[in-house]
Structure formats: structure tokens, C-alpha cells
Amino acid sequence: MPRKTLTHLDAHGRPAMVDVSGKVATPREAIATCRVRFPAEVARQLKRNGLRSAKGGIVETAIIAGTMAVKRTHELIPFCHPLPIDGCRLAIDWDGDTTLRIDCHVLTVHRTGVEMEALTGATVAALTVYDMCKALSHAIVLGPAKLLGKRGGKRDVGQV
């Protein structure tokens, strides 16, 4: 079994962006998820209000924020490459009585994958939900955030 190494360190152990110039551009996709858990009374209130707050439509705003975050991931995470995003879809729905599930699916054709973009989109959408609902409670919990799957590159992981 080959030994795994950190890819964002150079031969001297210093931080470095991975050189992808020798790779071939191929289709890549990733899907990530993040949960937003509300206190029971807040969840009931949000359901009664159709997921609308004084600031506007919660789901619609979170989808826009998540999409914007996907496109700007390279500006937030130091060693992420700027990527042409060919597709981005966020799905937000109730997962039980008190939890919203946010899934972010990202597509590109490039020399590196879009895992970080999918994770960033899902988590920024969750942060946006928190921001829009914090007037109701500061006991809202975000997470876990995790990669569900990726396709393309050296290996496929999970389910896309």
C-alpha cells in the first residue's frame, strides 16, 4: 500500500500549491453536505413561516450564497486553484423535525477536482441560514459538513 503524503507541502515542508500543469483536463464532480439543526420551537416557527425570515426567503438566499461561495473558493482557501465551474446545484430541505440538510453538487472539466468548492458551497449556505435565523436563537448548530463523494481524478470516493 503506497504511503500517503500531504500534497500541499514542498520537499522542505513549506506550504505550496500543487502543480497541476502536467495533468489532463477531465470531467470532475463532487457533492458535499452540511446540516443546520434548530431548537424545536425555532424549527416549528420556520416551518409555519415557510422558511421565510424578516430578512427574506431563507432557502433562496442560502442557495445564492452557496453558489457565490463555490465560484470564489480559490479566494478563501489559500491553495485552491481557480476553476471554471460548469455546474452548481444546491438542494435544501428538512431532514427530520429540526434539521435542514444542505447538499452542494459541483461540476467542472479541469485538471483538479471540486471537493473544496462543494464543501465551501454547502458550509456557506449553512452559515447563511444561521445568519438569517439567529434573531430567533443563537442555539442553532451547524454541521457536520462532509464530502459525500467525488468523481474524476486519481480515484473516485463515495457517492455522487
Secondary structure, DSSP 8 states (H G I E B T S, - for coil): ------TTB-TTS-B-----TTS--EEEEEEEEEEEE--HHHHHHHHHTTSEETTEEHHHHHHHHHHHHHHTHHHHSTT-------EEEEEEEE-SSSEEEEEEEEEEEESS--HHHHHHHHHHHHHHHHHHHTTT-S--EEEEEEEEEEESSS--EE--
